[in-house]
Amino acid sequence: MTLYRATVMDTPRNPFVEADALTAESDVAIMVRDGVITARGPFAELITGADQEEVVDLRGGVLLPGMVDTHVHYPQIRALAGLGMPLLDWLEKCALPEEARLAEDAYAQVITGEFLTALASAGTTTALVFGAHFASAMDVLFEAAERSGLRITAGQVVSDRILRPDLLTRPAIALSEGRALIERWHGRGRLRYAVTPRFSLSTTDAMLDSCAELMQAADGLWFTSHINENLAEVAEVRQLFPEAGSYLDSYDQHGLVTGRSVFAHNVHATDAELDRLAATGAWASHCPTSNSALGSGLFPLRRHVERGARVAMGSDVGAGTGFSMLKEGLQAYFMQQLLGADGLPLTPAHLLYLCTRSGAQALGLDDRIGDLRVGKEFDAVWLKPREGSTLATVLDHASDANDALAKIFALGNPGDVAKVWVAGDRVR
C-alpha cells in the first residue's frame, strides 16, 4: 500500500455536459494498493492509522491523471517539424521515406526506444499508436512497449495502392500478418491490437474487406484510421469510392465504423458523417497542432458536440509538433477561439477532460483509467515546474484551481513532468 500526498486535479464529470466538472483538492491523499486507488481524501484524515504505509510526498507540484493520446505515429518521431507543406506533400517528402526505413529491424529498435521514451517523458501513459507497415517492426514495438509499462494499443499499417511500393502489401498478406500479430500480442499485459488501414485513399475495397475480416480475429480489437483531414485528400477519396456517400462511408460500407473505431482528424466532416459517428459511438481524434502545421483546417468541435459525435485528442506525431498533450490542449483552445461564433469556447476543465478521460472512453478504458477516483488504476503524472521557471512563478500566483490549470496548459511542457505511473508502477 502506498499513500500519495499531493494537490490533485481531474475531471470525473464531463464538462461538455456539466458546468462544474473539475475536481481540485489540495493536500489530498490517494491510497493505492496493487495499482488500484482504494481511498482518496484529506491527507490529515487518511494518514491516521497508515503508519506502516509508504508515503510519497508530491507537494510542490500538481498530480493529474495520465495523459491519453488517441493518435500518434510510431515511425514518425524523426519526421517531426517538417513545416511548410500540406498533408499529401508532407507524406511524400517527410513521413513515408522515414516509415520505409523501419523495414530494417535494427533501425526499428532505435526508433522504438526514442518513441516510447518520448511518450512517457510527456506524461502520456496510454496511447493508440499508428504502427509501422512491417510486421517485424510491430514485433519490435510491442516487445519494447511491454517492457516500458505503458498502455499501448497499436497495429500494423496496411495499404495496397498509391503509396511508394515498399510500403504496399496485398490483402491476403495483411490478413495473415495481422492474425499472427494479434495472436502474439493482443491482450498481453497492457497491450492491445488495433486494425489499421492507413486511410481509404491508400486502400482498395479488397484491403478494407480484409480489415473487416481481421476485426473478427479476437475479442476486444480496436480500429483506427484517418478521415477528412485535408480537402485534396477528401476529393481524391470521393473519386476512388464513387459508390460511397462520404469519406466515412468508404469505411462504413465495410462494417468498420463502430464503437471501437477511432478516426483521426475529421476536420472537413459533413453533418451526415457526424450523425453516423454519433449513432455508432465511433470517435474522432482531434489533432490540433498537426492541423495547424499542415494547414488542414480548424476543427469543428461545436458541430461534433452538438450532433453527439464524440471527440478525444491526439498528438499526431510527426505532423503534430510534439508529444505533449498539454500543447495539444492549448492549441485546441486557440482553434476554437479563432472560429469565433462557430467555435466552442473551452475552459481548462474541457482541456483536461479531452486529454485524459475522453481518451480513456475512446479506448474503452474508462472503467480503469482517465481520472483519479477510487476504483480506478493509478495512472498519473506529477507536474513539478522547475524552481524559478515562468510556470512556477505563475502557479504561485494563481487565483484558483481553474486559473492554475489554465496556466499548466498554457506553459507546461515535458520538462515539467517529474514522475509518471501506470497502474501504480513508476514508468518515468
N, C-alpha and C positions, 0 to 999 in steps of 0.2 A: 504494500500500500504506500502510495506517495501523495503528499499534500502539496499543492502548488499555491503559493501566496502571490496575488497579482491584482492589478487593475485589469478587468475583463470587459470586452465588448463583443457582442454577437447579435444576430438578427433571427431569433427563433420564430418571429412572425414575419409575414410578407408585407413589405412597405408599399407594394402596389395595391394592397387591399386594406391594410390597417395603418393609420397615421402614426401610431406610437409603436413602431416595430423594433427600435433599437433598445437592447438591454445593455446598460453600462453600470458597472459596480466597481467601487474602489475598495482596496484591502479585502478582497474576497478570497476564499479558499475553495479550491477544486480538488476533491479527493478522487484518486484514480487507483483502481485495483484491476490487475490483469488487463490493462489497456482501456478499461471502461470507466467512465465517470460515475461514481457511486454517490457523491454528495457535492453540493455547491451552496455556499452561504458565507456569512461574515466570518472572517478568519478567527476573531476572538471566540466565536461560538464553536467552530469546528475543531479548533486546536485543543479544546478541552477533552481530555481522555485520549489524545492522539500522541502521547509522549513516545511511543515506540515506532511511530511512523517517520519516514523520511520527509523532511520539509524542504522544498525548493523555493527559495525566496526570489521572486521575479519582480519585486518592486523597482521603480525607476524606469519602467517601460510599460508597454500595453500588450496584453495577451489577446490574440484574435484566433478565430478558427483557422485551420489550414486552408490555404487558397486552392481553388479548383479551376483548372484550365481545361476548357472543353474543346480546344482546337489548337494543336501545336505540332509542328513537323519535326520529327526526329532527325532527318538527314540535312536540315537546312540551317543549322546553327552557324555554319561558316558563310552562309549566304546573307546573313543579317546586314542591314544598312545599304542595300543596293537601291539607292534612291533614284528618282527621276524617270521612272518607267511605268507604264500601265501594266496590268496583270499579264497579258499574253507575252509581251516583250520581256518582262521580268522573268517569267518562267523559262523562256528560251535562252536568255543570256546569263541568268544567275542561278536559278533553282535547279533546273534539270541537269545541267552539267555536273553540279555538285552531287545530285542524287545518284547519277550514274557511277560515281566513284565508290559507292557502297557495295558494288559488286565484289570488291576486294574485302575479305573478312578482316584483314589487319587494319584497314582504314576504318571499317565499321566499328571495330573495337575502340579506336581513338575517339571517333565521333560520339559513340555511346557514352563514354566517360564524361566528355565535355557536356553533353546534353543533360544527363541525369544530375550532374553536379550543378548545372545552371538552374534546373528546376528547384532543387532543394535550397539553393542559395537565395532564391527569390521568395521562399516561403510557400512554394507550391507543393502540396502533399498528395494531390490527386490530379491525374491528367488523362484526357482522351487524346491519344497520340496518333497522328498520321504517320504511318511507318515507312519502311523502305519498299522498293519494288522487288527486292531479292529476299527469298525465304531464309537464306543463310544469315543475312543481316538482321532479320527479325529474331532468329535464334540468339544472336549476339545481344540484341536489345533486351529480350525477355530474361536471359540469364543474368545480365547485369542489373536489370530492374528488380529482380527477385533479391539480389544481394543488397540493393540500395534501401529496401524497406518501403519505398514509395508505392502508392496505389496507382497502377498503370493499366489502362485499357488501351490496347493497340492492335493493329492488324497490318498485314502485307497490303501494299497499294497495288491495284491491278488496273491495267489499261491495255487495249488492243487496237488502238488507232491514234493517229495524229502526232503523238509524241515521238521523240527520237527512237530509232529501232531498238537500241539496247535497253529501253525501259518498257518494251511491249512484251506481252505474253499471249497465250491462247486460252480461251475459256476453260478447256479441259485441264490444262496445266494449273491454272489459277485455282480451280476447284480442288485438285489433288493436293497441291501445296498448302492451301488453306486448311484442308481437313487435317493434314499432318501437324500443322502448327497448333491447331485447336486441341488436338489430342495431347500434344506435349505440354501446352502452357495454359490453356483456358481453365480458370478456377483453381489454379495452383497458387496458394498463398494469397497475395493481394493482386494477382494478375488476372486479367480477363481479355477476351479476344473481341475485336471489332472488325466486321466485314467492311472493306474499304476500297470501293472503286474511286479512282482519283476524281473524276467528275463525269457526267454523262457525255460531255464533249469528247472525252478520250475513250469512251466505252461503247461498244455496239450493244444492240439488244441481246445478242447471244452472251456477251460478258455479263450484262446485268441479270440475265436469267441464271447464270452460274452463281452470281452473288446471292440471288434469292434461294437457290438450292443450298448454298453453303450456310445460310442462316438457319437451316434446319439440322445442321450437323451436331448441335449441342444446345442444351438449355442455357438461357441467360446470355446469349451472344448479343453484341451491340452492332449498330450500323452507323457509319458516318461517311459523309462526302461533302462536296461543295455545291453551292447553289446561288444563282443570281448575284454574283459578285461584281461583274463588270458588264457594261452594256454590249460590248462587242462579243463577249462570251455568250451572253443571253441570246443574241441574234444568231450566232452560229448553232447553238443548241436547237433553236427553233427550226433551222434548215435541216439539221441532221435527224430530227424526230418530228416529221410533218404530221404524224398522227397524234402526237401528244398535244394536249391543250395548253401546256405550260412547261417550264423547266421542271417544276416539282412533279408534274405528271410523267415526265420521262423516267422517273424513279417509281412513281406510284403505280404505273401500269405493270410493273414487275413485282408489286407487293412489298416494296422497300420503304414505305412511309408508315411507320408505326410508332408506338410509344417508346420504342427502344432505338429511335433514329435521331441523330443529331446532324443538322445541316449547317455548315459554316457559311457565314456572311449574310445571305438573303437581303442584300441592300435594295434590290430592284424587284421586290415581290409584288405580285398582283393581289387584289383583295381575295380573289378565288383561292390563291395559294395560301394566304393567311388563314382563310376559313378552313381549308383542308388540314393545315398543320394543327389548328385548334381541335378539329374533330377527331384527329388520330392521336393527339397527345404528343406528336413529334416536336422537336426542339430546334430553335435557331441558335447558333453560337455567334454572338456579336463580337467582331474583332476590330475594335476602333482604330488602333494605331496602324494596322495593315490597310484598312480602308482609306485612311488619310495618306499614308505613304505612297500608295499606288494610285491615288486619285479615284478610287472606285465609287465613292459617293457617301452621303450622310445617312446613317442607318435610321429607318423609320420606326423607332421604338414605340411612339404613340400608336401607330396603326397596328403594330403587333399586339400591344397590350389591350387596346380597345376591341380587337377582334378575337381575343383569347388565345393568341399564338404565344407559346412560352419561349422565354429568352434566357440564356446563360451567357457566359463570357469566355472568350478565348484570346490568346496572345497572337496566334498565327505566326509565330517564329517560323521562317525567317522573313516573310514580308512584313510582319509586325516588327516593332523596333526594340524588343527586349522581352525577357521572361517575367517581368514584374506585373502582377495583376493589379497592383496599386496604380501603375501607369495606365493600364487599360481602363480602370475605373475613372481616372481623371479625364482621359480622352473621351470616354463615353459621355461624361458630363459636358465637356466642351461641345461635342457634336449636337447634343440636344439644345444647348444654348444657341448655337448657330442656326438651328432650324426655326427659331422664333416660334410663331404660333403653331407650326407643325411639329414642334418638338415637345418632349415630355420632360418638364423640369425635374431634376434629380436631386435628392438630398443625400447626405453622407450615408444614411441607412440604406438607401437604394444601392449605392455603390458597394457597400459591404455585402449586402444580400446577393447581388449579381455575381460577386467574386467568390462567394462561399456557398451559401445554402442553395441557390438556384442551380449551381453547377452540380451539387450533390443530388438534387432532384433529377436533373437531366441525365445523370448516370445511374439512376436507380439506387442511390446510396443514402438517401435522405433519412432512412431509419438508423443509420450508423454514424454519419458524419454531417458536417455543414454548419453546426453550431456547437455550443459547449454546455448543453443541457444534460441533466442526469440521465443516464441510459445510453448516451452517445459514446463512441470511442474517442479517445483523447488525441484527435488530430489538431495540432495547434501550432501557432507561430508567435514567438515573442519578439516584438519590435522594441529595441532599445537604442534610441538615437545616440550617436557619439557626443560626448560632452563638448559643448561649445559649438555644435552644429546648428544650422538655422532651424532644423526641425526641433531639436531640443529646446531652443530658445522660445519658439512659438508655442510649443506644447506647455511650457511652464506658464504661459500667459493665456491659455485657452479659457474661454468664458464658461464653457460647459462641455458635456460629453460630445454633443453633435459638432461643436466647434473643434474639439480635439480630433475627432475622426476626420473632419474635413481637412485639417492640417496634415494628417497622416497620408491621405490620398494625394494632396497637393504636393507634398515634399518628400514622402517616404520613397525609399529605393532599396535594392538588395543589400546595400551597405548597412542598413538599419536592422536587418534580420539577424538576430543574435542566436536564437535557438529554434529548432523545429522538431516536432514529434509527430509520429504516425502510430496510432493505437498505443500510445504511451512509450513507444520506442524512440529514442533520440536518433534522428537521421541527419542532423546538422548541429 
